[in-house]
């Protein structure tokens, strides 16, 4: 992962994180490959019904709108294993 790109992504995510943390959630940078950013929701976000549409859209718009080099944003939501 390129250090400079990671810093840039983290700066943008810091603007989003307060809203996520109000609901006991967070975002983690998993990887950055060229112009693609891979993130993972954590905490309360993993059980949130709107995370798949609304929150992902906000994150996508924030990253692409603030960082010209970002062309693709992938966000995974871990599924809980109930076994």
N, C-alpha and C positions, 0 to 999 in steps of 0.2 A: 504494500500500500504506500503510495506516495505521501510523504509527510506534509507537504504544502497543501495538497488537495484535502487531506484529512483535516487540517486546521481550518480550511475554508468551510468544509461541510459542517464541522463542529460549531463554528461561529453562527451559521444559519440555524442549526438545530437548537442552539441555546435560546433563540428567540421563540421557539415552539415548545420547548420542554416545560416551561412553567405551567402552561395549560394542561399538558399531559400529567404533570406531577400533582395537580389538583385532584386528579382522579386516580392517583397512585400508579401512574404509568410512566413509561420512558421509552426512548429510542436508542438503540446501540448501532454504531457503524460496524458492519460485519466485514465489508471489503469495498475497495474502489479499484475498478479495472478500466483504465482509459477514461472514457466519458460516461461510465456506468457506476452508479452508487448503489450498494446493497446494504440495507438496514434491517433491523429486527425490532419489533415491538416487545416490550417487557412489562412486567407487573400487571396493573389493572387493565392495560390495553389488550392483553391476551384474551380477556373475557368480554370485551366491549362489543356490542352489536353494531355500532356505527364505524368501527375502526376500518373495516374493509372498504368502505366507500368514502365517507366524509374526511376522516383523518388522513388517509392515504393521499387523497386529492390535495389537501392543504400542504402536506409535506412535499409532494411532487411539485406543486406550484411554487412553493418557497425556494426549493433548491434550484429548479430550472430558472426561476425569475431572478435569483441573486447570483448565480454562478453560470456564466456563459458556456463553460465547458461541459456542463452536465446535460446529457441527452437522454438518459434513461435512469429511472429510479425504481428499484425493486425492493419491496418491503414484505418481509415474512412475518407471519403471526404464528408463534409456536402453539401447537395444540396440546392440551393437557392429556396425559395418559392416566385414565381413571383406574387402571388395574394395580 
